[in-house]
Amino acid sequence: MNLASRQAEAERQSPELAKVIVESADIVKQVSGELRTMSYLLHPPLLDEMGLACALDWYIVGFGERSGIQVNLQISGELGRLPGDLETAIFRVVQECLTNIHRHSGSPTATVRLRRDSDGIRLEIEDEGKGIPAERLSQCVSSGTLGLGLRGMRARIRDFGGEMEIVSPEKGTCIKVTVPIAESA
């Protein structure tokens, strides 16, 4: 609104200044739209309204369209609703894993497996890409110098008393997450 009010004034005084104000207003609109989209992707309302399974399905369809990676979502058994903060954490882990697959693996496909059993939640995200070299994976695990995204995922999972394991043979990578949860939750 401030830029719009200054634009009329600037048009009378300096067409060059008016042009800069119009360009600035366009940049503000673009940034605002991108922030809205980012906020929506980080925590879509669908997650709260319909639950983790629906939100993951929605996200994975969009991710596949944007990335060209074919993602197979397998949710076995009755997942039911989980505590909201746990649903958000799992959603964000899946997002981060798929982003890493897109950026680093070169895999045309990925599989996301999610199930709930008597011990808790089990999540696996697997690709068929180039994998993580054994020396790099060993160094990451032994020294704890995981990348920022992996560190964030591990911290999210540990907040719930869970564990995260990275398995990367010569081809492909699988992130395995387990989170204990009471059967009644």
C-alpha positions in Angstrom: 0.0 0.0 0.0 2.9 2.3 0.8 4.4 1.7 -2.6 1.1 2.2 -4.4 0.6 5.6 -2.7 4.2 6.7 -3.6 3.8 5.5 -7.2 1.3 8.1 -8.1 3.4 10.8 -6.5 6.6 9.5 -8.2 4.9 9.5 -11.7 4.4 13.2 -11.4 7.9 13.9 -10.3 10.0 11.2 -12.0 9.0 8.5 -14.4 12.3 6.7 -13.6 11.4 6.6 -9.9 7.9 5.5 -10.7 9.3 2.6 -12.7 11.5 1.5 -9.7 8.5 1.7 -7.4 6.4 -0.5 -9.8 9.3 -3.0 -10.0 9.6 -3.0 -6.2 5.9 -3.6 -5.7 6.1 -6.6 -8.1 9.0 -8.0 -6.1 7.0 -7.6 -2.9 4.0 -9.4 -4.4 6.3 -12.2 -5.6 8.0 -12.6 -2.2 4.7 -12.6 -0.4 3.3 -15.3 -2.7 6.5 -17.4 -2.2 6.3 -17.0 1.6 2.6 -18.1 1.5 3.5 -21.1 -0.6 6.4 -22.1 1.6 4.3 -21.7 4.8 1.6 -23.9 3.2 4.1 -26.6 2.2 5.8 -26.6 5.6 2.5 -27.2 7.4 -0.4 -27.7 5.1 -3.9 -27.2 6.7 -4.7 -30.6 5.3 -2.4 -32.1 7.9 -4.5 -30.8 10.8 -7.9 -31.3 9.0 -7.5 -34.8 7.5 -4.4 -36.2 9.1 -0.9 -37.5 8.1 -2.0 -40.0 5.4 -4.0 -37.5 3.4 -1.4 -34.8 3.7 1.4 -37.1 2.6 -0.7 -38.3 -0.4 -1.3 -34.7 -1.4 2.3 -33.7 -0.9 3.7 -36.7 -2.8 1.4 -36.1 -5.8 2.6 -32.5 -6.0 6.2 -33.4 -5.4 6.1 -36.0 -8.3 4.6 -33.4 -10.6 7.2 -30.8 -9.7 10.3 -33.1 -9.6 9.5 -35.7 -12.2 10.3 -38.4 -9.6 7.7 -41.2 -9.3 7.0 -41.7 -5.7 5.1 -44.7 -4.4 3.4 -44.1 -1.1 2.6 -47.3 1.0 0.6 -46.8 4.2 -0.1 -50.2 5.7 -2.5 -51.0 8.4 -4.6 -48.5 10.3 -2.5 -45.4 10.9 -5.2 -43.4 12.5 -4.5 -40.0 13.9 -1.3 -39.3 15.8 -0.5 -36.4 18.1 -0.3 -33.3 15.9 3.3 -32.5 16.6 4.3 -36.1 15.7 2.3 -35.9 12.4 4.1 -32.6 11.6 7.5 -34.1 12.4 6.9 -37.2 10.2 5.6 -35.0 7.4 8.7 -32.8 7.6 11.0 -35.8 7.6 9.3 -37.2 4.4 9.6 -33.7 2.8 13.3 -33.5 3.6 14.0 -37.0 2.4 12.3 -36.4 -0.9 14.1 -33.1 -1.3 17.4 -34.9 -0.7 16.4 -37.6 -3.2 15.6 -34.9 -5.8 18.8 -32.9 -5.1 21.4 -35.7 -4.7 20.4 -39.2 -5.6 19.6 -39.0 -9.3 16.9 -41.6 -8.7 13.8 -41.5 -11.0 11.7 -43.2 -8.2 11.3 -43.3 -4.5 9.2 -45.3 -2.1 7.7 -44.0 1.2 6.5 -46.7 3.5 4.6 -45.8 6.7 3.0 -48.2 9.2 1.8 -48.3 12.7 2.2 -51.4 14.8 2.2 -52.3 18.5 5.7 -50.8 19.0 5.0 -47.5 17.3 5.5 -45.8 13.9 7.8 -47.1 11.3 8.8 -44.9 8.3 11.1 -45.8 5.5 12.0 -43.6 2.5 14.0 -45.4 -0.1 15.4 -44.4 -3.5 17.3 -46.2 -6.3 19.9 -43.5 -6.8 23.7 -43.3 -6.6 23.7 -43.8 -2.8 26.0 -42.3 -0.3 29.7 -43.4 -0.6 30.6 -45.8 2.3 33.4 -43.6 3.6 31.1 -40.5 3.6 28.3 -42.4 5.4 30.7 -43.9 7.9 32.2 -40.5 8.6 28.7 -38.9 9.0 27.6 -41.6 11.4 30.7 -41.8 13.5 31.4 -38.1 13.8 27.8 -37.0 13.8 28.6 -34.5 11.1 25.4 -35.1 9.2 24.2 -32.4 6.7 21.9 -29.8 8.1 18.8 -31.6 6.7 19.7 -34.9 8.1 20.6 -33.4 11.5 17.2 -31.7 11.6 15.4 -34.9 10.8 17.4 -36.8 13.4 16.6 -34.1 16.0 12.9 -34.1 15.2 12.8 -37.9 15.6 14.8 -37.9 18.8 12.4 -35.4 20.3 9.8 -38.2 20.3 12.2 -40.8 21.6 12.7 -42.3 18.1 15.7 -43.3 16.1 16.8 -42.7 12.5 19.1 -45.0 10.5 20.7 -44.4 7.1 21.4 -47.4 5.0 23.2 -46.9 1.7 24.6 -49.9 -0.1 26.3 -49.4 -3.5 23.1 -48.2 -5.1 20.2 -46.4 -3.4 19.6 -45.1 0.1 17.0 -45.9 2.7 16.2 -43.8 5.7 14.6 -45.8 8.4 12.7 -44.1 11.2 11.1 -45.7 14.3 9.1 -43.7 16.8 7.6 -45.4 19.9 4.0 -44.5 20.5 1.4 -45.9 22.9 -1.2 -48.0 21.0 -3.9 -45.7 22.4 -2.4 -42.5 21.1 
